Amino acid sequence: MRAKNSRRLNAEELRVYDWKYPDEGALPQGPTKDGYFARKKAIKLYFEGATESEIKKQADIGLSQTIRLIKERCLLVHRDGEVWGWRALVPWERINSYQRKHKINVDKFGQGAVGALNTVLNQHPALREKFLKRILSAGSQNRISVSKRNKQGHWQWFLGELRVLRYETENKWPFNTKNMGYVSVCRFVKSVLDENPESAALVVGGPDNKKKMLTGDGTDRPVHLLFQRVEMDAHKTDGRFSVMIPQPTGGYVQKIVHRLWVVVILEVTSRAVLGYHFSMRKEVSKVDVLRALKMALTKSKRLPITFGDHAYYPKANLPSAVSEKFVGACWDEISVDGSLAETCKHVKQVLKDVVGSDLLEPENSFAVRRSKDDRPFIETFFRTLGQRGFQKLSNMTSGKPSDKGGRDPDEVALTSQFQLEYAAELLAVLSQLQRHPSFKSWRPLAARLSRIPHDVSRAITTLR
């Protein structure tokens, strides 16, 4: 007669179809891989209704062992909140943290303290909670606090808490060991951060690093067609430039330009700059955006360069100058960040009527406000524009006072008469170059465009 507890487990009730898998392809050849697939086969046969003899014959595992694998391993809760599932079948995979059963007794060789930290924290739940809160705390953003704590700081704090509990006076662990539990505390801190990736991102890298965890899921992000999506953004150059203003009595007077914006439109598939516009306004306006759009949709001409005879790379140019087929080529989507989206709302209808483009902004797309990861190509271009171009000049203010090296950017701009036109020429040269990812070197944009079919008739429209 069959006992009550011998009822066969049901795959539907256990939601086996939701169980997570380990990386089966990465399992090492030998007993580990063979043991995993044998256990997996036994459990699948069990759920299919196979008899004990059939399971034993095909998987070389008994029925009782199969049931124990399900109950004592697969159905246990993982630290991610879900059951272990198929992941628990990997041989020698520790599914429960080590729990010490005997009293901590360190010998003269320093042995015998395995699991001591976890034992101490189990004896003092309040200390565990306080320690976890300290590890996952990134400090306050509004008032003075410690923003970054290293592992040594956590270790010293932990020892101080144990001294209050008289662990040192009673010569208890970790005060009876050579390194005083430093390695154990470091491992514990690492495990806590690994189990809380969002908090770890804030602790390690601050608010900017945490924002990388909050980007969209990328459902509609992949782009495979030319002119399917472009990215547009505005970048403020950290420098001082001058404008020569003619005087009625003759001669010129220099006027320092303290803020210079550049609005760039970049095609995602080819990484080609389609158009740009320099602005000396305090903030970017809709007029600046419209002028950048106009340059992207009309035929481009090379800007004459005064600072060198061989500034341009051979055959490097904007797409509209490479081929007539790119003149008036429109795009389907244009992605902007939150700050530029406010400006683009005034030209949203123009984009729809003239270009036939949808405006992707944080309110209606995957983008997250102020996240650089949602527009990676335009952000990379701006970073390259600064590191390989403008930031190398002596009239740059840079982000840190120490980067100036004692220079006065205002004085440099006045003395050298570095005019706004020179900055435009430098941008014209840099905008026609792209870094090829496979060669890690600069090469003409035309070489990349030559590999893309020029049949872009679906995107060619007539400007209204």
C-alpha positions as CSV (number, residue, x, y, z in Angstrom):
1,M,0.0,0.0,0.0
2,R,1.4,3.4,-1.1
3,A,2.0,6.0,1.7
4,K,0.3,9.4,1.7
5,N,3.6,11.3,1.2
6,S,4.5,9.1,-1.8
7,R,2.3,11.1,-4.2
8,R,4.2,12.0,-7.3
9,L,5.3,15.6,-7.6
10,N,3.6,17.6,-10.4
11,A,5.6,19.7,-12.8
12,E,2.7,22.2,-13.3
13,E,2.3,22.8,-9.5
14,L,6.1,23.3,-9.1
15,R,6.2,25.6,-12.2
16,V,9.1,23.7,-13.6
17,Y,8.8,25.7,-16.9
18,D,10.0,28.8,-15.0
19,W,13.1,27.2,-13.5
20,K,16.3,28.9,-14.4
21,Y,19.2,27.1,-16.1
22,P,22.9,27.4,-15.4
23,D,25.2,28.1,-18.3
24,E,25.3,24.6,-19.6
25,G,27.8,25.3,-22.3
26,A,30.3,26.6,-19.7
27,L,30.2,23.5,-17.5
28,P,33.7,21.8,-17.4
29,Q,34.0,18.5,-19.2
30,G,34.1,15.5,-16.9
31,P,32.2,14.6,-13.8
32,T,30.6,18.0,-13.3
33,K,29.0,18.1,-16.8
34,D,28.1,14.4,-16.8
35,G,26.6,14.6,-13.3
36,Y,24.5,17.7,-14.1
37,F,22.9,16.2,-17.3
38,A,22.3,12.8,-15.5
39,R,20.5,14.6,-12.7
40,K,18.5,16.7,-15.2
41,K,17.5,13.6,-17.2
42,A,16.4,11.8,-14.1
43,I,14.1,14.7,-13.0
44,K,12.6,15.1,-16.5
45,L,11.9,11.3,-16.6
46,Y,10.3,11.6,-13.2
47,F,8.0,14.4,-14.3
48,E,7.1,12.5,-17.5
49,G,5.9,9.6,-15.3
50,A,8.8,7.1,-15.8
51,T,9.1,4.2,-13.3
52,E,12.0,3.8,-10.9
53,S,13.6,1.1,-13.1
54,E,13.4,3.3,-16.2
55,I,15.0,6.3,-14.4
56,K,17.7,4.0,-13.0
57,K,18.4,2.5,-16.4
58,Q,18.6,5.8,-18.4
59,A,20.0,8.2,-15.8
60,D,21.7,5.8,-13.3
61,I,20.0,7.6,-10.5
62,G,17.5,6.0,-8.1
63,L,13.9,7.3,-7.5
64,S,14.5,8.4,-3.9
65,Q,17.6,10.3,-4.9
66,T,15.7,12.0,-7.7
67,I,13.0,13.2,-5.3
68,R,15.6,14.4,-2.8
69,L,17.2,16.5,-5.6
70,I,13.9,18.1,-6.3
71,K,12.9,18.8,-2.7
72,E,16.2,19.5,-1.1
73,R,17.9,21.4,-3.9
74,C,15.8,22.5,-6.8
75,L,12.9,23.9,-4.6
76,L,15.2,25.9,-2.2
77,V,15.1,29.6,-2.6
78,H,18.0,31.3,-4.3
79,R,19.3,34.6,-3.0
80,D,17.7,36.3,-6.1
81,G,14.3,35.4,-4.6
82,E,13.5,32.6,-7.0
83,V,13.9,28.8,-6.6
84,W,17.2,27.3,-7.5
85,G,15.6,25.2,-10.2
86,W,18.0,23.5,-12.7
87,R,20.9,25.5,-11.3
88,A,20.9,23.4,-8.2
89,L,21.8,20.3,-10.2
90,V,25.4,21.3,-10.8
91,P,27.5,18.9,-8.8
92,W,29.3,20.4,-5.8
93,E,27.3,23.7,-6.2
94,R,26.9,25.2,-2.7
95,I,23.2,26.1,-2.4
96,N,23.3,27.0,1.3
97,S,25.8,29.2,3.1
98,Y,28.0,27.4,5.6
99,Q,26.5,27.1,9.0
100,R,28.9,26.3,11.8
101,K,27.7,23.7,14.3
102,H,30.5,23.7,16.8
103,K,32.0,26.4,19.1
104,I,34.7,28.5,17.5
105,N,38.1,27.1,18.7
106,V,41.1,28.5,16.9
107,D,44.2,26.3,17.2
108,K,47.8,27.4,17.4
109,F,48.1,27.2,13.6
110,G,45.2,29.6,13.1
111,Q,42.8,26.8,11.9
112,G,39.3,26.1,13.1
113,A,37.5,29.4,12.3
114,V,35.5,28.4,9.2
115,G,32.2,30.2,9.2
116,A,33.1,32.2,12.3
117,L,31.9,35.5,10.8
118,N,28.5,34.1,9.9
119,T,28.2,32.6,13.4
120,V,29.0,35.9,15.1
121,L,26.4,37.7,13.0
122,N,23.8,35.0,13.7
123,Q,24.4,35.5,17.4
124,H,23.9,39.3,17.1
125,P,21.1,40.0,14.5
126,A,21.1,43.7,15.3
127,L,24.8,43.8,14.4
128,R,24.2,42.0,11.1
129,E,21.4,44.5,10.2
130,K,23.6,47.4,11.1
131,F,26.6,46.0,9.2
132,L,24.5,45.4,6.0
133,K,23.1,48.9,6.2
134,R,26.6,50.3,6.5
135,I,27.8,48.3,3.5
136,L,24.9,49.3,1.2
137,S,24.9,53.0,2.3
138,A,26.3,55.4,-0.3
139,G,26.0,58.5,2.0
140,S,23.7,61.4,1.7
141,Q,23.5,63.6,-1.4
142,N,22.2,66.7,0.6
143,R,24.4,66.8,3.6
144,I,28.0,66.0,4.8
145,S,28.5,62.3,5.0
146,V,31.1,59.6,4.1
147,S,30.3,58.7,0.5
148,K,32.8,55.9,-0.1
149,R,33.9,53.3,2.4
150,N,36.6,50.8,1.6
151,K,36.8,47.3,2.9
152,Q,39.5,48.2,5.5
153,G,37.1,50.8,6.9
154,H,34.3,48.3,7.2
155,W,36.7,45.9,8.9
156,Q,37.9,48.5,11.5
157,W,34.2,49.4,12.2
158,F,33.3,45.8,12.7
159,L,36.2,45.3,15.2
160,G,35.0,48.4,17.1
161,E,31.5,46.9,17.4
162,L,32.9,43.6,18.6
163,R,35.0,45.5,21.2
164,V,31.9,47.0,22.6
165,L,30.5,43.4,23.0
166,R,33.7,42.5,24.9
167,Y,35.0,40.1,22.3
168,E,38.5,41.5,22.6
169,T,38.7,41.3,26.4
170,E,37.4,37.7,26.3
171,N,39.8,36.8,23.5
172,K,37.1,35.7,21.1
173,W,37.2,35.5,17.4
174,P,38.5,37.4,15.5
175,F,40.9,38.8,18.2
176,N,42.5,35.4,18.6
177,T,43.6,35.2,15.0
178,K,46.6,36.7,13.2
179,N,44.7,38.8,10.6
180,M,41.8,39.5,13.0
181,G,39.2,38.4,10.5
182,Y,40.2,40.8,7.8
183,V,39.8,38.3,4.9
184,S,36.4,37.1,6.2
185,V,35.1,40.6,6.4
186,C,36.3,41.5,2.9
187,R,34.6,38.4,1.5
188,F,31.4,39.2,3.3
189,V,31.4,42.8,2.0
190,K,31.9,41.5,-1.6
191,S,29.1,39.0,-1.3
192,V,26.7,41.6,0.0
193,L,27.5,44.0,-2.9
194,D,27.2,41.1,-5.4
195,E,23.7,40.3,-4.1
196,N,22.6,43.9,-4.3
197,P,23.8,45.2,-7.7
198,E,21.8,48.3,-7.8
199,S,23.0,49.5,-4.4
200,A,26.5,48.4,-5.2
201,A,26.4,50.6,-8.3
202,L,25.5,53.6,-6.2
203,V,28.1,52.7,-3.6
204,V,31.0,52.1,-6.0
205,G,30.3,54.7,-8.7
206,G,27.8,57.1,-7.3
207,P,24.5,58.4,-8.8
208,D,25.9,58.4,-12.4
209,N,26.8,54.7,-12.2
210,K,23.4,53.9,-10.7
211,K,21.7,55.5,-13.7
212,K,23.3,52.9,-15.9
213,M,21.1,50.3,-14.1
214,L,18.0,52.3,-14.8
215,T,18.2,52.4,-18.6
216,G,15.4,51.0,-20.7
217,D,15.1,47.4,-21.6
218,G,16.2,48.0,-25.2
219,T,13.1,46.5,-26.7
220,D,13.0,48.9,-29.7
221,R,16.6,49.9,-29.6
222,P,18.4,47.7,-32.2
223,V,18.9,49.5,-35.5
224,H,19.9,47.6,-38.7
225,L,18.9,50.0,-41.5
226,L,20.7,53.0,-42.8
227,F,18.9,56.2,-41.8
228,Q,16.5,54.4,-39.6
229,R,17.6,56.4,-36.5
230,V,19.8,59.4,-35.8
231,E,21.0,60.8,-32.5
232,M,21.1,64.5,-31.8
233,D,22.6,66.3,-28.8
234,A,24.1,69.6,-27.8
235,H,27.6,69.8,-26.4
236,K,29.2,72.8,-24.6
237,T,32.9,73.2,-25.4
238,D,35.0,74.1,-22.4
239,G,37.1,76.9,-23.9
240,R,37.5,80.6,-24.6
241,F,37.2,82.0,-28.1
242,S,37.2,85.5,-29.5
243,V,35.2,87.4,-32.0
244,M,36.8,90.3,-33.9
245,I,34.3,93.2,-34.0
246,P,35.0,95.9,-36.6
247,Q,35.0,99.5,-35.3
248,P,33.6,102.6,-37.1
249,T,36.9,104.3,-36.7
250,G,38.9,101.4,-38.1
251,G,40.5,98.3,-36.7
252,Y,39.0,95.6,-34.6
253,V,38.1,94.9,-31.0
254,Q,38.2,91.4,-29.6
255,K,35.2,90.0,-27.7
256,I,35.6,86.9,-25.6
257,V,33.0,84.1,-26.2
258,H,32.6,82.3,-22.9
259,R,30.1,79.7,-24.0
260,L,30.1,77.9,-27.3
261,W,27.6,75.1,-28.1
262,V,27.7,72.7,-30.9
263,V,24.5,70.8,-32.0
264,V,25.4,67.6,-33.8
265,I,23.2,65.1,-35.7
266,L,24.8,61.6,-36.1
267,E,23.5,58.6,-38.0
268,V,23.5,55.4,-35.9
269,T,24.3,52.7,-38.4
270,S,27.2,54.4,-40.1
271,R,28.2,56.6,-37.2
272,A,28.4,59.4,-39.7
273,V,27.8,63.1,-38.8
274,L,25.0,64.4,-41.0
275,G,25.0,68.0,-39.8
276,Y,26.0,70.4,-37.0
277,H,25.7,74.0,-36.0
278,F,27.7,76.3,-33.7
279,S,25.8,78.5,-31.3
280,M,27.0,81.3,-29.1
281,R,23.7,81.6,-27.2
282,K,23.5,81.1,-23.5
283,E,21.4,78.0,-24.1
284,V,20.5,76.1,-27.3
285,S,17.4,77.3,-29.0
286,K,15.0,75.9,-31.6
287,V,16.7,78.1,-34.2
288,D,20.0,76.3,-33.5
289,V,18.3,72.9,-33.9
290,L,16.6,74.0,-37.2
291,R,20.0,75.1,-38.6
292,A,21.6,71.8,-37.7
293,L,18.7,70.0,-39.4
294,K,19.1,72.2,-42.5
295,M,22.8,71.3,-42.8
296,A,21.9,67.6,-42.5
297,L,19.4,67.7,-45.3
298,T,21.2,69.9,-47.8
299,K,24.4,69.4,-49.8
300,S,27.5,69.9,-47.7
301,K,30.6,71.7,-48.8
302,R,34.0,71.5,-47.4
303,L,34.9,74.5,-45.2
304,P,38.2,76.1,-46.3
305,I,40.9,75.5,-43.7
306,T,43.3,78.3,-42.8
307,F,45.5,76.5,-40.2
308,G,47.0,73.8,-42.5
309,D,47.2,72.6,-46.1
310,H,46.5,69.0,-45.4
311,A,44.0,69.1,-42.6
312,Y,41.4,66.9,-44.2
313,Y,41.9,63.2,-44.7
314,P,41.8,62.1,-48.3
315,K,38.1,61.5,-49.4
316,A,36.8,62.3,-46.0
317,N,33.6,64.2,-46.0
318,L,30.0,64.3,-44.8
319,P,27.6,61.9,-46.5
320,S,25.8,64.6,-48.5
321,A,29.1,65.5,-50.1
322,V,30.2,61.9,-50.8
323,S,27.2,61.2,-53.0
324,E,24.2,63.1,-54.4
325,K,22.0,60.2,-53.2
326,F,22.5,61.4,-49.6
327,V,21.2,64.9,-50.3
328,G,17.8,65.2,-48.7
329,A,18.0,61.7,-47.2
330,C,15.6,61.7,-44.2
331,W,15.4,59.4,-41.3
332,D,12.6,57.6,-39.4
333,E,13.5,58.5,-35.8
334,I,15.6,61.1,-34.0
335,S,16.7,60.4,-30.4
336,V,17.4,63.2,-28.0
337,D,18.0,63.5,-24.3
338,G,15.7,65.2,-21.7
339,S,17.2,68.6,-21.8
340,L,17.2,68.9,-25.6
341,A,13.8,67.4,-25.8
342,E,12.3,70.6,-24.3
343,T,13.8,72.6,-27.1
344,C,12.8,70.0,-29.8
345,K,9.2,70.2,-28.8
346,H,9.0,73.5,-30.7
347,V,10.3,71.8,-33.9
348,K,8.5,68.5,-33.4
349,Q,5.9,69.3,-36.0
350,V,8.6,70.4,-38.4
351,L,10.4,67.1,-37.9
352,K,7.2,65.2,-38.7
353,D,6.1,67.3,-41.7
354,V,9.4,67.9,-43.4
355,V,11.6,65.0,-42.4
356,G,8.9,62.4,-41.6
357,S,10.7,61.6,-38.3
358,D,9.4,60.7,-34.9
359,L,10.9,62.4,-31.9
360,L,12.2,59.8,-29.3
361,E,12.4,61.5,-25.9
362,P,12.2,60.1,-22.3
363,E,8.5,60.5,-22.3
364,N,7.7,58.2,-25.2
365,S,10.7,55.9,-25.7
366,F,13.3,53.7,-24.0
367,A,15.4,56.8,-23.1
368,V,16.0,57.8,-19.5
369,R,16.6,61.4,-18.6
370,R,20.3,62.3,-18.4
371,S,21.4,58.8,-19.2
372,K,24.4,58.7,-21.5
373,D,23.8,55.0,-22.3
374,D,20.7,55.6,-24.3
375,R,22.5,57.7,-26.9
376,P,25.9,56.0,-26.9
377,F,27.1,57.0,-30.3
378,I,26.6,60.8,-30.0
379,E,28.1,60.7,-26.5
380,T,31.1,58.8,-27.8
381,F,31.5,61.3,-30.6
382,F,31.5,64.2,-28.1
383,R,34.0,62.5,-25.9
384,T,36.3,61.9,-28.8
385,L,35.7,65.5,-30.0
386,G,37.0,66.7,-26.7
387,Q,39.9,64.3,-26.0
388,R,41.3,64.3,-29.6
389,G,40.4,67.9,-30.5
390,F,39.4,70.9,-28.4
391,Q,40.8,69.8,-25.0
392,K,44.3,69.6,-26.4
393,L,44.3,73.4,-27.0
394,S,45.7,75.8,-24.5
395,N,42.6,78.0,-24.5
396,M,40.5,75.3,-22.9
397,T,39.2,75.8,-19.4
398,S,38.8,72.0,-18.8
399,G,36.7,70.5,-16.0
400,K,39.4,70.9,-13.2
401,P,41.4,74.0,-12.3
402,S,44.5,71.7,-12.1
403,D,44.1,70.8,-15.8
404,K,44.9,74.4,-16.8
405,G,48.5,74.0,-15.6
406,G,48.7,77.7,-14.5
407,R,47.4,78.9,-17.9
408,D,44.8,81.7,-18.3
409,P,42.4,80.6,-21.1
410,D,41.0,84.2,-21.5
411,E,44.5,85.6,-21.9
412,V,45.4,82.8,-24.3
413,A,42.4,83.5,-26.5
414,L,43.1,87.3,-26.6
415,T,46.8,86.9,-27.2
416,S,46.6,84.2,-29.9
417,Q,43.4,85.7,-31.3
418,F,41.9,82.2,-31.5
419,Q,38.7,83.2,-33.3
420,L,35.4,81.4,-33.5
421,E,36.0,80.7,-37.2
422,Y,39.1,78.5,-36.2
423,A,36.9,76.5,-33.9
424,A,34.5,75.9,-36.7
425,E,37.3,74.7,-38.9
426,L,38.5,72.3,-36.3
427,L,35.0,70.9,-35.9
428,A,34.7,70.6,-39.7
429,V,37.8,68.4,-39.8
430,L,36.9,66.2,-36.8
431,S,33.3,65.7,-37.8
432,Q,34.4,64.0,-41.1
433,L,36.5,61.4,-39.3
434,Q,35.3,58.3,-37.4
435,R,37.2,55.7,-35.5
436,H,36.8,52.3,-37.0
437,P,36.1,49.8,-34.1
438,S,38.2,47.0,-35.5
439,F,41.4,48.9,-36.3
440,K,41.3,51.3,-33.4
441,S,42.5,54.1,-35.6
442,W,41.2,57.1,-37.5
443,R,40.1,56.5,-41.1
444,P,38.0,58.5,-43.6
445,L,34.3,58.3,-43.2
446,A,34.0,57.8,-47.0
447,A,35.7,54.4,-46.6
448,R,32.9,53.3,-44.2
449,L,30.1,54.7,-46.4
450,S,31.5,52.9,-49.4
451,R,30.6,49.6,-47.7
452,I,27.0,50.6,-47.3
453,P,24.6,50.1,-50.3
454,H,23.8,53.5,-51.8
455,D,20.2,52.3,-52.5
456,V,18.5,54.5,-49.9
457,S,15.6,55.5,-52.0
458,R,13.1,54.7,-49.2
459,A,14.7,57.5,-47.2
460,I,15.1,60.1,-50.0
461,T,12.4,62.7,-49.9
462,T,11.8,66.1,-51.4
463,L,12.2,69.0,-49.0
464,R,9.0,71.0,-48.6
